[in-house]
């Protein structure tokens, strides 16, 4: 695959393959030949300790020799404000989502209110991490606070326009068009992509869940739950837990945090909510935190605790009501645009954009886009936070061909190596073989020892797979992983 690959998998002992041990060898003096289990998927049952059996159980300590040791820094959050007037016009109620295929944030719609004059916006903008660029894609509907997500199975941004007759619009990077399948349910209000199962969900104001599924009769919307929590602030998918999360302060007598696992709504353990209304919810994938935006402040959920988060700067008398919130997975930033000052009808909309990110180096960050082909569209996410002593840290793959093999490359970042029409961005000092299950998913467990020498260790990971006839390579996005404490 690449000259830097220096690993092998073979069997030792036994007779004619029976009773043998599966071993992985890596050509580094620091690394030893170690016994590994057969490739398994992340849907396997848990053992008696409650942990999932490991697919590939590799100690990251063995990567120290060839990885970059990064200097420690204080784990703090800081807002960065970008110059207003250089991007979208001032607005409220816009929709914002991350396009994982192209590694950009997409903004659509909303309305501007300047002293009582309402102007609807149907323009489309993209954010590359530092600057906005307008896309000559005219929207098909006026929206305010509409729910928007990215669906990997479609490879497009999906916008839900609620109303008496809800519609779904998709954006492919150049134009908007309707999604040509049965219309969503009449009470569809919020939309979210279930990345574990590769389907779209809509949730009604009463918490009814509908799933967009493929049946023998074509694509159908199936009601999976008749009621549940109200997703007033939207719904997000937690990649580490593999569930959809909704925060509902109106659910009296409960913690207000609920998870949908594809079968039931489950109340999650949590401290009492320190707020009474939710404007937006965002999942910070880099820090594995649920961030909730309210009109008067930001909060994040750490385990079962709620912690305050620094607020973005604002002019006096202004708030982030009806602002657009999203998570830029390519840069590891929480992004906010717009908001307003005063009461609606006598207000000034804001046009600034600000991003929130840790000042410390740590967490998981996407550095490249998925490279799909006939071999699949492998998408990789981190399970858990890469912290010292985290024995359950793992990487999950989806979008593989069912039963197909993949190779997980781990090591320092390298200049891109051509791989068919794709590129490998990792110098793979460690190559781990994986095999997809019947749903095209696989999992590699990478436990992190509690060793201070690993603090701020940085390395990259990327998965590749191929199809034989015709020969085609596919690659996941590159994940930059830095260990914190």
N, C-alpha and C positions, 0 to 999 in steps of 0.2 A: 504493500500500500504506500509506504513511504520509507526511505532509508533509515529513518530514526526509530522505526518500530523494532524493538528488540525483546520480544516476548514469545513464549510458546505455551501451548497447553497439550499435555500428553497424559498417558496412563502408566502407572508403575505398579509392579507386583501382580499377583494373580496368575491365572492360567488362561491363555487365549482371550484375555479381556475380562474374564469373570473374577470377581473379588479384587479387582485392581483399584487403585486410588487415582482420582483425577487431580493432577498437579498443574500449577501455573508457574512457569519460570521466567524471570526477568534478568536481563544481562547487565546487572549493576553489582558492583562489589558490595554495596550496602544492603542490597535486596537478597533475600533467600528464596529458595524454591519452597513454596508453601502449598499446603493441601487446601483445595477449595471444593465446595459442593457443586453439584450439577446445576446448570442454569435453571432458575425458576422465575416465575413472574410474580408481580407484587400483589396478586390476588390469592396467594396461598394462605392457608389457615395460620393462626397464631399458635405458638407453643404454650406450655403451661405457665410460663412466666409472663405471658401476655404480649411478648414481642413476636414480630414476624420473623420467620427463618430467613437467613441471609442468602441472597443469590450469589453475590460475590463479596466476600468479607475481607477487605483490604485495608490495612492500617495505613493511614496517611502519613504516619511517622516515617515510613520508608521512602517518601518522596522528598524528604528534607534536602538531600544531597544535591538534587537538580532543580529545586524550586527556589523562587526568589523570596528571601526573607524581607518582609516589609516593616518599616519602623512603626512602633506603637503610636497611637494617638488617642486623645480623649474621645469617648463615645458620646458625642453631642450632635444635636440636630441644628441645622442652620438654613434659613430661607435666603434664596438668591433672587433678586428682583431684576427683570429684564426691561429694557427701555420701552415705555408705552408709546403708542403711535406708530410702531413699526410692524404691526401685525393686524389681526382682526379688529374691526371697529368695536367700540365699547358695546357691551351687551350683557344680558342676563338670560338665564334659562337655556344656555347652549348645551350641546351634548359633546362628550369627550371620551375617546376610547383609544387603546393602543393597538395598532396594526402589527401583529407579530410577524407577519410575512415580510413586511418591508421595514420594520424597526422604526416606525414613526407614530406619533400621536396624531389623531384625526379629530378636528373640531368641526361641528356643523350646527347651523341654525341659531335659535334664540331670538331675542328682540332687544332693541335699544330704546330707552326712554329718556328723552332730554326735556325736562320741564313739562311733561304731559304729552309730548309728541311721540307716538309709538311707531317704531320702524321695524318691520319684520326682517329677519336675516335668513337667506337661503344659500349663503355662500359656504364654501368648503375650504378649510385651511389645514396645513400639515406642519408639525413641529418636529425638528430634527435634533433637539436637545439644546440648541442655542438660538435658533432663529425660525421665524414663520415663513411659509411660502404659500401663496394662494393657488388653489387648483382650479382650472377652468371647468369645474363640474357643477352644473346648476342643480340644486336640490329639487325634489319633487313635491315637497310639502312644507308648510309652515309648522314649526315645532317650538314648544317651550317646555323645558325640563324633560324632554323625551329620553327614554332609556336606550343606550347603545352599547354594543359589545362586539367582540371579534370571535368569529366561528372558524376554527382551524379546518373543519371538514369542508367548508365552502371556500376557505382562503380569502374571506372578505369581512369587512365591517358590516354589521347588521344593526339597523335602526328600527325600533318599534314606534310607530306613530299611533298612539291610542285614540279612542273615540268611539262613536257609534258603530263604525265599521273599521276596526284596526287594520293596519297594513304593515308589511315588513319591506323595508328598502335596503338594498345592499350597495356597498361601495368597494370597487376593486382597485382603487388608486388612480382612476381616470374618470369614472362616471358613476352616477347613481341609476339604479333600475330596480323595479319591483322583483320580489322573490317569487318566481313562478311556481308556486305550489299552493295548496289550500290556505286560505286566509287564517290568521291566528284567531283564537277564541275571542268572542265579543267582549269579554271582561279583561282581556290581556292589558296589563299596566306596566310591568317591568319585565325586562328580558335579561338573561344571563346564559353564558355558555358553560355547560358541564364538561370540563376538560377531561375528567376521568372516563366518562362514558362517550364523549364525542357527540353530544346532542345539545340542542337549544331548549331552554325552558322559558315559559312565561309564567308570571305570578300575578294574580288579581289583587285588588285592594283587600279582599277578604282572605287572602292567602291560598286560594285555589291554584294548584300547580298543573300546568299542561306541558307535555313533552312532545317535541317534534321527532317522530320516529319513522323508520323505514319498515313497512309491512309488505306482505305479499301482494297487497292491493295498491302499493305506492306509498307516498309519504302522507302521514296522518298526524293530527294533533290528538294526543291521548291524555285524558284527564287522569293524573296520578294522585291528586289529593283534592278533596272538596273544599277544605278550609285550612287555615293556618295563620301565621303571623302576618301582619300588614307590612308590606315592603315600602313604606313611605319614603325612606331614604335610599331605595334601590336594593339590589342584591349583588353579592360578590361571590366568586368561587375561590375557596381556600385550597390552594394546590397541595399544601402539606397534609391537610386533613382529608382531602378528596370530597368535600361537601360544599354545598351552597349555603352561605350565611346571610341571615336577615336580622337586623336590629329593630325591635318594635317596642318603643317606650309605652305604647298604649296597652300592652298586654299586662294588665294588672295582676298582681299576685304571682309574677314570674320574674326570672332574671332579665327578661327582655332580649335575650340572645338565643337564636334558634338556628338549627342546622338541618338541611334537607339532604339525605343520603341517597335519594332515588326511590325510597319507599315510604318513609315517614318523616315528619317534622319532630325534632328532638330538642328540648330545652337544654341549653348549655350552662354549666356552672359559671357563675359570674357574680361579682359584687353588684350591689344596687347601682342602677344607671345614674350617673351624675348629671343627666340632662333629660329634658322632657320632650324634645322633638329632634328629628334627624333630617338634615338637608341632603347628605350624601354619605355613602360608605365606600371605602377604597381599601383594597388589600395590598399592603406594602410587601412585595415578594422578597425584596432584598433583606428585610429585617423580620419577615414572617409575622407582621402585626396587622390587626384590623384597625383602620383609622376611621373615625366617625367625625364628620363635619357638622356642626350645629351653627346657628346664626350667631352665637356669642362665643364660640371657641371650638378648639379641636381636642379630641381625646383618642387614645389608642388603647387597645386591649392587649395586655401582656399576661398570658395565662388566664386567670380568672379576675385579674385586677384591671382597673381603669386608671390610666395615667394621663395627666395633662400634656399637651404638645404645644410648643411655641406657635403662636399665631402669625400669619403673614402680615406685613405692614399694611396699614390703611390710612387714608386721609381722615381727619377728625369727623365724627358723625357718620361714618360709613360702616358697612358690614359686608360679609361675604354671602348674604342671602341670595339665592338663585345663581350662585357662581357655578362654573363648570369645574368638576374635580376628576382627576384620573391618575393612573400610575404609569409612568414611562419606564417600561421594563428594560429598554435598551440602555438607559443611563442610570437606573436605580433611583429615580426621583419621583416624589409626589408633586403633581402639577395642579395649579389652580389658575383660572382665568375669569376675570369679570367680577360681578357683584354689583351692588348699588349703594347709593347714599340717599337717605330719606325714605319716605313712603312711596309705594308704587303710585304712579300718576303725577308725582311731583318729586322726581328723583333724577339723579345723574348716574348713568351706568358707567362702570369702570372698564378700562381697556388694557390694564396691566396684566402681565403673566409672571408668576413666581413659582419657584421650585424648592422643595424641601428634601434634603438628603443628609445623611450622617456625615459629620466632618471626619470621623474615624474611618479607616479602611477595614471593611469587614462585610460579610454577607455574600450574596449571590447576585450577579448582574449578567444580563444577556448582552453579548457583544456583536453578534451577527444574526442574520435571518435564517430561517429554515430553507434548505435547498431541496425541493421536492422533485420527484421523477416517478417513473413507472415502478420504482422500488419502494415507493411510499413517501410519506412526509413526516419523518421522525421529529417529534417535538419533545424537548427534555425540560423537566422542572426539578427543583430541589425539594426534597422532603425533609422538613426541619431546618434548623439554623446551624451553620457550621461553627460550632462553639467547642472549646476545649472540653473534653469529657463526654461529648454527645455520641454515645454508642449507636444511636439509631439514625444518624444522618445518612441519607441515601439520595440517589438520582433516579427519577422515574422517566420512562420513555413511553410515548404513545405514537400512533400514526404509522407503525410498522406493518408490513404484510403479515397476516396471521401465520405463525409458525416459522417465520423467517429469522435468520440470524443477523446479529448486529455486532459491531465492535465499538466499545467505549474507550476512547483515547483520553488519557489523563497525563498531564505534564505541563511544562512551561509553554507560554504562548510562542508561536513561531510565525514567520511570514507565510502567507497562504501557499499551500501545496495543491496543485491541480488534481482533481479526482473526478474524471469525466467532465461533466458540466458544473460540478460543485468544487468547493475548496475545503481543505483541512487546515484549521487555524491552530492546531495543537502539535507540539513536538512530543509525540506519544512515547514517553519513557515507560509508560505502563499501558498495556492494551488488554482490556477485559472482554471476553466473549459473552454475549447475551443471546437469549432466544425468546422470541415473542410468543405470547399465548394466543389463544383463539380470537382474542379481541385486538391483537396487534400491539400489546403492551409488554414491557419488561422493566426490571428493577435491579439496580446495583447498590448494595449497601456499602458505605464508606465510613466506618466508625472512626471517630477522632479521639485519640488518647488524651488523657489529662496530663499533658506534658508542656511546661512553659516554653520549651524550645520551639513549639509549633505556633506560638502566638504571632499573629499577623502573617502567617505563611500564605503565599499566594500561588495559585496554579489555575490551569484551565482544563475544561472537559468538553468533549464533543463526541457524538455518536455518528457512525456511518453504517450504511447497509447497502446491499446491491441486489439486483435481480439478474438472473442468468440469461434469459431469453425474452427480448433482446437485452444485451448487457447494459445496465443502467445503475448508476450510483445515486444515492440520496444521503443527505447529511443534516443533522440537527443543527440548531444554533449553537454557537460557542457560549459556554457559561464560564465566567470569571468567578472563581471561588476564593474567598479570603477568610481565614480562620480568626475568629475573635474569642474573647473570653467573657 
